[in-house]
Amino acid sequence: MKTSFHMDREKAKELLSQVEQATTAEKPYDVRQRVAKLLNSVPSYNWVGIYLVRGSDLHLDAWSGPAATVHTTIPIGKGVCGFAAKSGRTEIVSDVGKDPRYLECFANTKSEIVVPIHLGDKVVGEIDIDSDELNAHSSMDREFLEAVASKIARFCA
C-alpha cells in the first residue's frame, strides 16, 4: 500500500528530469506511457491517465495504476476531466465526494487533479491523477504537473 506523500521541490525536480529523459522515446505513445508510469511512482498518485483530445471528446491514451477505468472516452465539458479540457485550467478536487462533476472511476478515489496539456493556445490532452487520500494534491503538485504537461505537449498533438 502506498503511504502518505506530499510533493516537494526536490522530488519534483528529480521527476521532471526523468520525464525529460522519457521524451527521448521514438514514438509519441511510448513517451506518454513512460510518463504515466513515472507519475504513478509518486506514492499519492494511485492512478494516472493521459487523455488526448479527439474532436469533442477526451480519449484515454496511456495510463498506469492498479486497473483500467471504464471512462475511456469523456465528452469535453463533462466531469472534472471534461471541465478542465473545456476551461483549459488545472482542476484540483480535494474531496471528490463533494464535487458533483466527479465521474467515479474507482471506489477508493478520494481526490483528483486534472491538468490540461496545451500546445500553443489549444488543449490537446490532459493528465488525470486520482488519489485514495483526501487533499492529496497541493499547489506544488499543480506546478509540477503543469511543467510535465508542457514537456509532453508535442507528443500529444
Phi and psi restraints in degrees (value plus and minus 20) as a CYANA .aco file:
   2 LYS   PHI     -95.0   -55.0
   2 LYS   PSI     128.3   168.3
   3 THR   PHI    -124.4   -84.4
   3 THR   PSI     145.6   185.6
   4 SER   PHI     -78.3   -38.3
   4 SER   PSI     118.9   158.9
   5 PHE   PHI    -173.6  -133.6
   5 PHE   PSI     120.7   160.7
   6 HIS   PHI    -149.3  -109.3
   6 HIS   PSI     112.9   152.9
   7 MET   PHI     -80.3   -40.3
   7 MET   PSI     117.0   157.0
   8 ASP   PHI    -146.1  -106.1
   8 ASP   PSI     150.1   190.1
   9 ARG   PHI     -81.1   -41.1
   9 ARG   PSI     -59.2   -19.2
  10 GLU   PHI     -84.7   -44.7
  10 GLU   PSI     -67.1   -27.1
  11 LYS   PHI     -84.6   -44.6
  11 LYS   PSI     -60.6   -20.6
  12 ALA   PHI     -81.8   -41.8
  12 ALA   PSI     -63.5   -23.5
  13 LYS   PHI     -83.5   -43.5
  13 LYS   PSI     -63.1   -23.1
  14 GLU   PHI     -83.3   -43.3
  14 GLU   PSI     -66.6   -26.6
  15 LEU   PHI     -87.2   -47.2
  15 LEU   PSI     -56.9   -16.9
  16 LEU   PHI     -83.4   -43.4
  16 LEU   PSI     -56.6   -16.6
  17 SER   PHI     -84.3   -44.3
  17 SER   PSI     -60.6   -20.6
  18 GLN   PHI     -87.3   -47.3
  18 GLN   PSI     -56.7   -16.7
  19 VAL   PHI     -82.7   -42.7
  19 VAL   PSI     -64.0   -24.0
  20 GLU   PHI     -77.9   -37.9
  20 GLU   PSI     -62.7   -22.7
  21 GLN   PHI     -83.7   -43.7
  21 GLN   PSI     -57.1   -17.1
  22 ALA   PHI     -85.1   -45.1
  22 ALA   PSI     -45.5    -5.5
  23 THR   PHI     -95.1   -55.1
  23 THR   PSI     -20.1    19.9
  24 THR   PHI    -105.5   -65.5
  24 THR   PSI     -23.5    16.5
  25 ALA   PHI     -81.2   -41.2
  25 ALA   PSI     130.2   170.2
  26 GLU   PHI     -93.6   -53.6
  26 GLU   PSI     -56.0   -16.0
  27 LYS   PHI    -125.8   -85.8
  27 LYS   PSI     116.8   156.8
  28 PRO   PHI     -74.5   -34.5
  28 PRO   PSI     -60.3   -20.3
  29 TYR   PHI     -81.0   -41.0
  29 TYR   PSI     -60.3   -20.3
  30 ASP   PHI     -82.5   -42.5
  30 ASP   PSI     -58.0   -18.0
  31 VAL   PHI     -80.7   -40.7
  31 VAL   PSI     -70.1   -30.1
  32 ARG   PHI     -82.1   -42.1
  32 ARG   PSI     -61.6   -21.6
  33 GLN   PHI     -86.8   -46.8
  33 GLN   PSI     -61.9   -21.9
  34 ARG   PHI     -82.5   -42.5
  34 ARG   PSI     -60.9   -20.9
  35 VAL   PHI     -86.8   -46.8
  35 VAL   PSI     -61.8   -21.8
  36 ALA   PHI     -78.5   -38.5
  36 ALA   PSI     -63.2   -23.2
  37 LYS   PHI     -87.0   -47.0
  37 LYS   PSI     -61.0   -21.0
  38 LEU   PHI     -80.6   -40.6
  38 LEU   PSI     -66.4   -26.4
  39 LEU   PHI     -85.2   -45.2
  39 LEU   PSI     -56.0   -16.0
  40 ASN   PHI     -87.4   -47.4
  40 ASN   PSI     -33.7     6.3
  41 SER   PHI     -94.8   -54.8
  41 SER   PSI     -35.3     4.7
  42 VAL   PHI     -90.9   -50.9
  42 VAL   PSI     105.1   145.1
  43 PRO   PHI     -73.0   -33.0
  43 PRO   PSI     -55.3   -15.3
  44 SER   PHI    -110.4   -70.4
  44 SER   PSI     -19.3    20.7
  45 TYR   PHI    -118.4   -78.4
  45 TYR   PSI      64.0   104.0
  46 ASN   PHI     -91.6   -51.6
  46 ASN   PSI     -51.9   -11.9
  47 TRP   PHI    -163.2  -123.2
  47 TRP   PSI     114.3   154.3
  48 VAL   PHI    -148.2  -108.2
  48 VAL   PSI     107.3   147.3
  49 GLY   PHI    -148.0  -108.0
  49 GLY   PSI     124.1   164.1
  50 ILE   PHI    -135.0   -95.0
  50 ILE   PSI      97.2   137.2
  51 TYR   PHI    -122.5   -82.5
  51 TYR   PSI     125.7   165.7
  52 LEU   PHI    -133.7   -93.7
  52 LEU   PSI     124.6   164.6
  53 VAL   PHI     -99.2   -59.2
  53 VAL   PSI     106.1   146.1
  54 ARG   PHI    -154.2  -114.2
  54 ARG   PSI      82.9   122.9
  55 GLY   PHI      47.5    87.5
  55 GLY   PSI    -143.4  -103.4
  56 SER   PHI    -122.5   -82.5
  56 SER   PSI      -0.6    39.4
  57 ASP   PHI    -150.9  -110.9
  57 ASP   PSI     139.8   179.8
  58 LEU   PHI    -120.3   -80.3
  58 LEU   PSI     114.0   154.0
  59 HIS   PHI    -139.2   -99.2
  59 HIS   PSI     105.7   145.7
  60 LEU   PHI     -82.4   -42.4
  60 LEU   PSI     107.3   147.3
  61 ASP   PHI    -131.8   -91.8
  61 ASP   PSI     -75.1   -35.1
  62 ALA   PHI    -151.5  -111.5
  62 ALA   PSI     126.0   166.0
  63 TRP   PHI    -174.7  -134.7
  63 TRP   PSI     141.3   181.3
  64 SER   PHI    -169.0  -129.0
  64 SER   PSI     111.9   151.9
  65 GLY   PHI     143.6   183.6
  65 GLY   PSI    -193.7  -153.7
  66 PRO   PHI     -91.3   -51.3
  66 PRO   PSI     -42.6    -2.6
  67 ALA   PHI    -177.7  -137.7
  67 ALA   PSI     141.5   181.5
  68 ALA   PHI     -94.2   -54.2
  68 ALA   PSI     140.3   180.3
  69 THR   PHI    -123.4   -83.4
  69 THR   PSI     133.2   173.2
  70 VAL   PHI     -97.8   -57.8
  70 VAL   PSI     -36.5     3.5
  71 HIS   PHI    -109.9   -69.9
  71 HIS   PSI      55.0    95.0
  72 THR   PHI    -109.4   -69.4
  72 THR   PSI     -38.2     1.8
  73 THR   PHI    -152.9  -112.9
  73 THR   PSI     107.1   147.1
  74 ILE   PHI    -149.7  -109.7
  74 ILE   PSI     104.0   144.0
  75 PRO   PHI     -83.4   -43.4
  75 PRO   PSI     117.1   157.1
  76 ILE   PHI     -81.9   -41.9
  76 ILE   PSI     109.0   149.0
  77 GLY   PHI      83.7   123.7
  77 GLY   PSI     -34.2     5.8
  78 LYS   PHI    -125.8   -85.8
  78 LYS   PSI     117.2   157.2
  79 GLY   PHI      51.8    91.8
  79 GLY   PSI     158.2   198.2
  80 VAL   PHI     -85.3   -45.3
  80 VAL   PSI     -61.7   -21.7
  81 CYS   PHI     -81.6   -41.6
  81 CYS   PSI     -69.6   -29.6
  82 GLY   PHI     -83.7   -43.7
  82 GLY   PSI     -55.5   -15.5
  83 PHE   PHI     -85.4   -45.4
  83 PHE   PSI     -64.5   -24.5
  84 ALA   PHI     -83.7   -43.7
  84 ALA   PSI     -59.2   -19.2
  85 ALA   PHI     -85.4   -45.4
  85 ALA   PSI     -59.9   -19.9
  86 LYS   PHI     -89.9   -49.9
  86 LYS   PSI     -63.3   -23.3
  87 SER   PHI    -100.7   -60.7
  87 SER   PSI     -45.4    -5.4
  88 GLY   PHI      56.6    96.6
  88 GLY   PSI      -5.5    34.5
  89 ARG   PHI    -140.0  -100.0
  89 ARG   PSI     127.3   167.3
  90 THR   PHI     -83.8   -43.8
  90 THR   PSI     117.1   157.1
  91 GLU   PHI    -136.5   -96.5
  91 GLU   PSI     105.9   145.9
  92 ILE   PHI    -133.3   -93.3
  92 ILE   PSI     102.1   142.1
  93 VAL   PHI    -133.5   -93.5
  93 VAL   PSI      88.4   128.4
  94 SER   PHI     -92.2   -52.2
  94 SER   PSI     -48.8    -8.8
  95 ASP   PHI    -163.4  -123.4
  95 ASP   PSI      82.1   122.1
  96 VAL   PHI     -84.3   -44.3
  96 VAL   PSI     -43.3    -3.3
  97 GLY   PHI     -86.6   -46.6
  97 GLY   PSI     -36.8     3.2
  98 LYS   PHI    -126.2   -86.2
  98 LYS   PSI     -16.4    23.6
  99 ASP   PHI    -133.3   -93.3
  99 ASP   PSI      90.6   130.6
 100 PRO   PHI     -84.2   -44.2
 100 PRO   PSI     -35.2     4.8
 101 ARG   PHI     -96.7   -56.7
 101 ARG   PSI     -40.1    -0.1
 102 TYR   PHI     -82.8   -42.8
 102 TYR   PSI     109.2   149.2
 103 LEU   PHI    -121.9   -81.9
 103 LEU   PSI      93.0   133.0
 104 GLU   PHI     -86.2   -46.2
 104 GLU   PSI     108.3   148.3
 105 CYS   PHI    -126.3   -86.3
 105 CYS   PSI     -62.9   -22.9
 106 PHE   PHI    -156.4  -116.4
 106 PHE   PSI     118.0   158.0
 107 ALA   PHI     -81.9   -41.9
 107 ALA   PSI     -49.0    -9.0
 108 ASN   PHI    -106.5   -66.5
 108 ASN   PSI     -24.2    15.8
 109 THR   PHI     -88.6   -48.6
 109 THR   PSI     111.1   151.1
 110 LYS   PHI    -135.0   -95.0
 110 LYS   PSI     -50.0   -10.0
 111 SER   PHI    -165.7  -125.7
 111 SER   PSI     143.6   183.6
 112 GLU   PHI    -170.0  -130.0
 112 GLU   PSI     128.0   168.0
 113 ILE   PHI    -150.8  -110.8
 113 ILE   PSI     114.8   154.8
 114 VAL   PHI    -147.0  -107.0
 114 VAL   PSI     103.4   143.4
 115 VAL   PHI    -139.7   -99.7
 115 VAL   PSI      93.4   133.4
 116 PRO   PHI     -83.4   -43.4
 116 PRO   PSI     126.4   166.4
 117 ILE   PHI    -125.6   -85.6
 117 ILE   PSI      95.7   135.7
 118 HIS   PHI    -121.5   -81.5
 118 HIS   PSI     116.5   156.5
 119 LEU   PHI    -143.3  -103.3
 119 LEU   PSI      86.8   126.8
 120 GLY   PHI      46.4    86.4
 120 GLY   PSI    -150.0  -110.0
 121 ASP   PHI    -118.7   -78.7
 121 ASP   PSI      -6.0    34.0
 122 LYS   PHI    -134.3   -94.3
 122 LYS   PSI     116.8   156.8
 123 VAL   PHI    -101.9   -61.9
 123 VAL   PSI     100.1   140.1
 124 VAL   PHI    -127.6   -87.6
 124 VAL   PSI     -29.7    10.3
 125 GLY   PHI    -199.9  -159.9
 125 GLY   PSI    -189.1  -149.1
 126 GLU   PHI    -181.6  -141.6
 126 GLU   PSI     138.9   178.9
 127 ILE   PHI    -124.6   -84.6
 127 ILE   PSI     106.6   146.6
 128 ASP   PHI    -138.1   -98.1
 128 ASP   PSI     105.0   145.0
 129 ILE   PHI    -148.8  -108.8
 129 ILE   PSI     107.2   147.2
 130 ASP   PHI    -124.9   -84.9
 130 ASP   PSI     128.1   168.1
 131 SER   PHI    -153.3  -113.3
 131 SER   PSI     128.0   168.0
 132 ASP   PHI    -111.3   -71.3
 132 ASP   PSI      -4.9    35.1
 133 GLU   PHI    -134.7   -94.7
 133 GLU   PSI     121.6   161.6
 134 LEU   PHI     -89.0   -49.0
 134 LEU   PSI     128.7   168.7
 135 ASN   PHI      32.8    72.8
 135 ASN   PSI      18.6    58.6
 136 ALA   PHI     -97.5   -57.5
 136 ALA   PSI     -39.0     1.0
 137 HIS   PHI    -135.0   -95.0
 137 HIS   PSI     108.1   148.1
 138 SER   PHI    -133.1   -93.1
 138 SER   PSI    -198.0  -158.0
 139 SER   PHI     -84.0   -44.0
 139 SER   PSI     -47.7    -7.7
 140 MET   PHI     -86.9   -46.9
 140 MET   PSI     -60.8   -20.8
 141 ASP   PHI     -82.1   -42.1
 141 ASP   PSI     -64.3   -24.3
 142 ARG   PHI     -77.1   -37.1
 142 ARG   PSI     -71.8   -31.8
 143 GLU   PHI     -79.4   -39.4
 143 GLU   PSI     -66.7   -26.7
 144 PHE   PHI     -82.5   -42.5
 144 PHE   PSI     -69.7   -29.7
 145 LEU   PHI     -89.4   -49.4
 145 LEU   PSI     -51.6   -11.6
 146 GLU   PHI     -86.8   -46.8
 146 GLU   PSI     -54.3   -14.3
 147 ALA   PHI     -87.6   -47.6
 147 ALA   PSI     -61.1   -21.1
 148 VAL   PHI     -81.1   -41.1
 148 VAL   PSI     -67.2   -27.2
 149 ALA   PHI     -77.4   -37.4
 149 ALA   PSI     -60.5   -20.5
 150 SER   PHI     -84.0   -44.0
 150 SER   PSI     -60.1   -20.1
 151 LYS   PHI     -89.1   -49.1
 151 LYS   PSI     -50.2   -10.2
 152 ILE   PHI    -121.7   -81.7
 152 ILE   PSI     -20.8    19.2
 153 ALA   PHI     -73.8   -33.8
 153 ALA   PSI     -63.9   -23.9
 154 ARG   PHI     -86.2   -46.2
 154 ARG   PSI     -36.1     3.9
 155 PHE   PHI    -114.4   -74.4
 155 PHE   PSI     -14.9    25.1
 156 CYS   PHI    -136.3   -96.3
 156 CYS   PSI     -22.9    17.1
